[in-house]
Amino acid sequence: MGKIVAISLFVAASAALIGQRIVNLRNMTLATRKLERNHLPNCVALKNLDTGSEDITILENGLAFISSGLKYPGFPSSDGPGKIFTLDLQDSRLKPVELRMPRNFDLDSFNPHGISVYTDPSDDAVYLFVVNHPELGSQVELFKYLEDDSSLVHLKTIKHQLLHSVNDIVAVGVDSFYATNDHYFACTHLKGILEPLLGQPWGNVVYYSPEKVQVVSEGYYFANGINISPDKRHVYVADTLGQGVRLLERNEDNTLNSVKSLALGTLPDNVEVDPDTGDLWIGCHPNAWKLFAYNPQDSPGSEVIRIQNFHSENPAVTQVYADDGGQLIGSSVAAPYAGKLLIGSVFQKALHCDLE
């Protein structure tokens, strides 16, 4: 009889704990948030990007690089391999061009996530860093971009035990970068079920170079987008489930010091930085519960915010775009250029909109 009582008490306590964790997760993902539309003018869906545009980054000459076809547990995805596109924003036709992949690269398992572009100041060569998840693993692919024939040359694959669940990346050299790990566990079931229920700040930022690899920032509930200031002195990291973005200062040895965090009231994904103003543009998930528990009959919405004067005592946070899922599902990135805005999504399409 005593064993039965003990088991009953254990089951009741476990159920209560799991219930409390689910309530906590719903709060972290803003499960009850309702969104009012705040559309931009003249939004046009870009062709060839129907399987997503998870990350976008734009060079100063207006050439945008776009990752497409991310396969992520629980999200809709295509059967084909991922792709990388470029888009010339100075060309009024707005036609994304699929880059030709190298023959020595395993294209069948290509599953691109976050991307970053580095231009070598010594010769203007353009290097593309791509987070890749073959069979749900985690590694970084380094390519060289050849403009003349719209192709990529694969230079190397970077793997390391500290790069176990990479989400996004920002390049700081021809073979060095900062990367975010959004989860602590590498196992799909542990990081997809157990870790969200535990709700612990186990995400981190890793610095990688051929000479040294180290964790340089910790304490994130879901370390996601990462980028760098125009003067290369500060790094910005989006904490999705922490509902904020963190400002970090770079040291000479590439370690990072936390300066401050800014609460956003939404769940930030990728971070882009205006090279002229230093403003942050962030694609956000206004209700990530709907995103992770995807239901086509109740689509997750989209949101874009802009942060001005982040380094000051009074940064300005502005909602630039918002949609309830009717126009765009699951916004993940927002990149401005010359009065226009590219808004990408995790698994749907990309929009090109006017900012005025």
Disulfide bonds with the S-S distance in Angstrom:
Cys43-Cys353 2.06
